[in-house]
Amino acid sequence: MFDRIRTAALFGLHQATVAAGIALFPVAVFARRRLGVNVPVGRLVETSTEAIETAAEE
């Protein structure tokens, strides 16, 4: 029971990070080109993807 809740929560978190990554893409491009700052949204999406894959394997 808790595994299903955990998997559902991780899936929701993953979907939220993907949506945030898409929404923040123009900001990330602006920050990189104009300010020289990298926004680590891609790393956040990768981490959430790894977490959901690990939970699916268990």
Residue, then its C-alpha position, 0 to 999 in steps of 0.5 A: m500500500f505504501d509502495r503505491i503511495r510512494t510511487a504515485a508521489l514520486f511520479g507526481l513530483h517527477q511530472a512537476t519537475v518536468a513541467a517546471g523545467i519546461a516553464l523555466f526554459p526561457v529563463a534558463v536560456f536568458a540566464r546562460r546567455r546574458l548573465g553567464v549563470n547555469v540553472p540546474v533544472g536538468r539535473l533536478v529532472e534527472t534526479s527525479t527520473e532516477a528516483i522514480e525508476t528506482a521505486a519502480e524496480e522495487 
